[in-house]
Amino acid sequence: MSCRWQLLLAFVIGAGACTEYAPFAEEPDASRGAREQPLQPLQPTAADAAQRTPDEDAGEERADATAPRNDAGSPSAEPSSAPDSPSQPDGPEILTQRYNNARTGANLDERVLTPRNVEQLALLGSWSIEAEIYAQVLVASGVDIAGKKHAVAIVATMNNTLYAFDADAVPADAFLWRQGLNGELGLPAFCSRNIAGPNGILSTPVIDKAHGHVYLVARDCDPMFPPEMPQCEHRLFQIALATGELLQSVSIKGEARAVDADGQVVSTRFEPSVHWNRPGLLLHGDSLVVAFGSGPAGDQHEEDYVYHGWAFRYRVDDLQAAPEVYCTTPRGRGGSVWQSGAAPAADDDFVYLTGANGIQMDSKIHPPDAWPTSPVDQEDSVIRLPRDAWGDVKTYWDDRNYLAAGNVFQHMESGDNGFGSSGPMLIPDTRLLLVGTKAGLVYLIDRDAMRAVQEPLSPFTDLALQPGHSLYLHSWWGIPMITQAFVFYRPSPAGEGYAYAWAANDRLRQLRFDYGAQRLELTATADVPAVLGGGNLVLSADGAAADSGVLWATTRAGDGTGGPEGTLWAFDPQTLKVLWRADTPAWSKFNPPTVIRGRVFVPSTAPAYGTQQVLVYGLPKD
């Protein structure tokens, strides 16, 4: 064991106050403000070294926590033995977050699971890991390992470890390879806000199948500094897909320049200690895009520090060359690119992402009309970057009148409830993108003109509005926040399409997209409870085969109580009827299941509740 790793273990033992699991933590809390603090080490106190008492229900699990359930939600069959592999090693694969660079969340190459057989799903087994995972499980097919082809499932953890499992084999703890257990990928820091415990590999890696590489970003921190004031760097790693060998790495650095209101050139340097790489990685031709937003430190809130939104573009054939750098707010503050883990979207010519709220002043003191009427930089905006040269940036922001106290943009800024929680999703066979906000607003945007093509929708209506408001632009807490990105499905090549979102504190909704009129409308709501945190959605189908689609979701406990346990759902994507459901030991925040090759891979990680695993569901053996 390395010396640095021993130091980390010693540090963790004495830092119990910063490793508590907080299953109900949401993005920011009521104590947030626009305070600035210099990054300096703090002197530890006796309270810092004391172990906090865990929640009363910590470690408790229902006896039927992983038992499959029928339509009514009652337990049915016990976990079953695994069937023979339904796939071949050279079959379908998922190499990037949300399945493709359009971020549709739809795997249209699923030939095994259908609405007609999902009620037979059983828990086949699980893969045990040593830490939480926020990265979506990826699967690469036909990987030659020691002369035998495998479908390789890649699992990245917050402990800066990377696992490769056989996606088709009977689930067992045996892995094909593992990297990082002795600190080779760096040492994570620790915090107790929003994401509790170690915060190492937070984003979803990307697989470069053509060259046999996995790319990931790990947060590497000096264990001699306390969690409240970490000293960290972010390292981009290139790892061999077949062996797990660490091929090369680079420390992510850069600065952005802009001209301020006085005509002076200002320079903003990337400060890795206060930024987190939450969005998944984007492999875009020969470019690799890595984006950053803010992150808490110890029990300090992310807005206690000066931060920005960032994107770095590396060339995969020369990672050591200086990257192209983009900053959302080089003349101001804020503009975090976090997207609840959704990776930037891309088409042939452009990269799309969102910038969250700017930090111009303390939102607890200043009313909306005291804020700027338009962005200072690219905060609270949908952003388009050219594929090869990022100088020509185009944005969309909402300047519509709202109340006498300010326009929509001002209310987004003052309430921290605008863009940023959701990443753009590109609607197939159009030049449109779909994106949501913390306030539950849904925007259909022309990607060429970067303008809204219809009045933004507010389809999430289960919650009461504050007096005088017609939109959820009055708070950031308890409203229908849209996270990640929409799922999109077009059952027929000549028919209509459907977009899906399960916002926080609300229910699963279906929006129909009319390809002729280029319009979006709310068409269906699932008969399920509103759930704290909403749902993590993906879809599987066999191309355009009739009635082959299944909409999948993971949520906190499906009874709507918001407990730490989770629920895996299968819905009919056209009617939103519940086809099947199963309880899981824990819900993994912002991390959707991966459905491919007749298997459903479900992250279920919550250290304080005794579960750190990936559950594997499939059809039982006949």
PETAVEN-V494874 format. One line per field, one symbol per residue. ss: DSSP state (H for helix, E for strand, - for the rest). phi: phi as a letter, one per 20 degrees, with the letter a starting at -180 (. if undefined). burial: + if it has 24 or more other C-alpha atoms within 12 Angstrom, else -. A space follows every 50 residues. Layout:
# PETAVEN-V494874
ss: ???
phi: ???
burial: ???
This chain:
# PETAVEN-V494874
ss: --HHHHHHHHHHH--HHH---------------------------HHHH- -----------------EE-----E------E-----------E------ -----EE-E--------HHHEEEEEEEE---------EEEEEEEE--EEE EEEEEE-----EEEEE----------EEE---------EEEE---EEEE- -----EEE----EEEEEEEEE-----HHH--EEEEEEEEE-----EEEEE E---EEEEE-----EEEEE--HHHEE-----EEE--EEEEEEEE--EE-E -HHH---E-EEEEEE--E-----EEEE------E----HHH---EE---E EEEEE--E---------HHH----------EEEEEE-------EEE---- EEE--EEHHHHHHHH------E--EE-----EEEEE-----EEEEE---- EE----E--------------------------E--EEE-------EEEE EE---E-EEEEEEE----EEEEEEE-----E----EEEEE-E-------E EEEEEE---------EEEEEE------EEEEEEE---------EEE--EE EEEEEEHHH-EEEEEEEEEE--
phi: .ffffffffffffecgfdcfedfdfdfgdfefadfdcfecfeffdfffef efffgfefnecffdgdfgcegfnegcffgdffffgfcdgeffbcdbfmnb ffmfmdeecdddecgecffegcfeqbdecdbfcdeffdcdemeeclncec eeedcddfemccdcdefdfggbffdfbbcofdnfendfecbccmcenfcd eeeffcdeffdmcddbddedcfffdfgfcfdccddeddcffecnffeabb ffbrbccbdefenefddcefdffdcceefffdecmedcdcdccebfclde ffefcebbecbcddefebfffgffcccfcfdbbmmgdcllnffgebdfdc dcbcdefedeafffdefgfeegebffccflbecddffdcefeecccbedf fcdgfqefgfffffdlcdfpfcefcefgmbddccbdcfemedddcffeel bfebggeceecfdfefgnddceddaddmdefedlbfecbdfcgddfdcdc bcffmbdfcddedeffelccbfcbcfecffcgnmcedbccaeleggldec edbdcfgfenfmfffccddccffedmffeabbfcfbdefmdffddammcc ecfbcbgfdmccadecdaefff
burial: ----+--++-++-++++++++++++++++--+++----+--------+-- -------+------++++++--+--+--+++++-+++++-++++++++++ +++++++++++++++--++++++++++++++++++++++++++------+ +++++++++++++++++++++-+-+++++++-++++++++++++++++++ +++++++++--+++++++++++++++++++++++++++++++++++-+++ ++++++-+---------+++++++++++++++++--++++++++++++++ ++++++++++++++++--+---+++++++++++++++++++++++++--+ +++++++++++++----++-++++++++++++++++++-+--+++++++- -+---+++++++++++++++++++++++-++++++++++++++++++--+ +++--++++++-+-------+++++++++++++++++++++----+++++ +++++++++++++----+++++-+++-+++++++++++++++----++++ ++++++++++-+++++++++++++++++++++++++++++++++++++++ ++++++++++++++++++++--
